[in-house]
Each structure stands twice: as structure tokens, then as C-alpha cells.
Amino acid sequence: MTERELKVNVEKDLVSQAEEEDMEALLGT
């Protein structure tokens, strides 16, 4: 795995994490 691929994966993880937190905030949990 190249360094670029690694960076893309990390960014995807951060985005999905942020989306989950947004969903929880919307649901009021």
C-alpha cells in the first residue's frame, strides 16, 4: 500500500466518523 492510499483511507475514516457523529446529533442521542 502506498503512502497516498494510506492517506486516502485515513481521510475516509475521518469523514465516516464525522458523519456518524452528525447523525447522532440529529437523532438527539
C-alpha positions as CSV (number, residue, x, y, z in Angstrom):
1,M,0.0,0.0,0.0
2,T,1.4,3.4,-1.0
3,E,1.6,6.4,1.3
4,R,-1.1,8.1,-0.9
5,E,-3.5,5.2,-0.5
6,L,-2.9,5.3,3.2
7,K,-3.7,9.0,3.4
8,V,-7.0,8.5,1.4
9,N,-8.0,5.7,3.8
10,V,-7.4,7.8,6.8
11,E,-9.4,10.7,5.3
12,K,-12.3,8.3,4.5
13,D,-12.3,7.1,8.1
14,L,-12.4,10.6,9.4
15,V,-15.3,11.5,7.1
16,S,-17.3,8.5,8.1
17,Q,-16.6,9.2,11.8
18,A,-17.8,12.8,11.4
19,E,-20.9,11.6,9.5
20,E,-21.8,9.2,12.3
21,E,-21.4,12.0,14.9
22,D,-23.7,14.2,12.8
23,M,-26.3,11.5,12.6
24,E,-26.2,11.0,16.4
25,A,-26.6,14.8,16.9
26,L,-29.6,14.9,14.6
27,L,-31.2,12.0,16.5
28,G,-30.6,13.8,19.7
29,T,-28.8,10.9,21.4
